[in-house]
């Protein structure tokens, strides 16, 4: 609070100055009545770049993709009423995946609140269950400190979106501007350091384990702990499996990696989870798509160590033996220290364990028909991996293509795999790719999508044109809502109720209509050359429409509510 | 099992709805909920009576702690505590019932706080069982209206919940 002379600024200018003070370089938004003063203040400066999306859902997803790929707080700005309601899907998406985000929303003038004014909704009420916290600012004097609190809450503890609802009249009022350097809140002080005694117990269990597994989730990525995790896994020489949200937290090409676990995880990962004697869960939450039926999971005895920053994640679905509440990176650093000091015991037992795992691996559970004359979606992802050297930022939508991307693109680095894991939001892929590309202007960004998902936020092709975002859209077009069709095939007697996408657009023409290049690929032998051509075009967006096998399914699969070893394989059908 | 959860939270608009929303969103049950500011006007004290297994109640306290406006949470029923509830009950008290009703109120250490030609309004304080017992002790046909505050609780002795 030690600024020499306080400035008089309008509320709108204060909002923009706060963003500057936070070092925000880029925000995503859409103007409207309640935020006109803020847009005017944005116009008069050039430090914060505003990216105009075509729908507010796109603004939230873009801010989200920006945050996931950069580790910074993503920021979006929308107007009251429909502006906010349109953004809600994006806010909930970020909430379920614990993404640090600040959402600035215009509100009708203070006096009009509660009168069903034009474009008025109860923003704080609507968003309460899908934000980490939200504020309605009632006095322009509180504006700066509220925004400071929002940034603080969004990125500390378990991260999440924080919303600030700003009535229009406040943005026109003048007020002294003081931006605090820090905030302290008596009701909010997240634990960061893990309990030393618990960490000691955890290290002992791990070192004495005969059949250990490390199960790493999105928390590893959020807390920038992948280096430490990688060091620990390699030091101990134990198998590591990553969740959908955790891919890249441990290198996917490392021989110690079992790949992804869960509903569409590998056989070896799920078997190892079920049959291990010590399980170290880091930044993961044992959710239904990961361990399936908790009762089935509990049938095998094992000691569970659970490291998580959120106490409410611990013992929620699965009872754990050694809970460690703390920042994943800090706890892993302590664990590493202890592990280095002790001699790693059980080499013989570990050898047996790896022999067992090799047997499970030999099942080759991800195999598919490589001789097919129709393009197999898995093949496209494999080639995408090769052509991009495994080094692209890959966003995805939701469904079969998402699972294939997760299975076949071996992510070696964190923050490269950007997908909506918790909420499962179709429409996420393209706008989040915009956020990724803006955070990493020179990088290769691919959006793996399907013909159903891409249409949910297709309007953002126009934003990509305006800002010249050279995203490569990999559309796995099977003319079905593939995952819905797969479930209908398995569990609803092949009754494909409303899952066929009739009257699809010509995606090549559609891309061209938005001013981009479009390409259709129909034969397996054309896949690789097409990808090579597309990724050579560094400066333009290319939409590649791959006509893929309509009947292909994602294997292996654990049916909802089943145990994780009760898997369905390609050869079972 | 029945649990009494005591919450100290910021006295801010919307804090109550965050707590109520949490219970409904996660399917926790609320038997009663009382809330009012403390001697420090910036803070409110809330008492929630809920039912659930130990696992569920552990989750409830963790989830409450996660709310940004919640300062402290304690499960009062984990140790010695006192609970009280206030009931205002309006009963029919014509010439025929008057004496009996007054005697019944005395037995339960209630007070008649309002009288009309044909009614008494009785104030009664105690734990929930005592209030239930009073209701059961009188002829249901005579009950005109019942208002209960829900349980408030506090730890015994030196056990305190402070910011």
Interface residues (C-beta under 8 A of the other chain):
Chain A: X124 X125 X128 X129 X132 X133 X136 X153 X185 X186 X187 X188 X310 X311 X312 X315 X316
Chain B: X9 X10 X13 X14 X17 X18 X21 X25 X55 X58 X59 X62 X63 X65 X66 X68 X69 X70 X71 X163
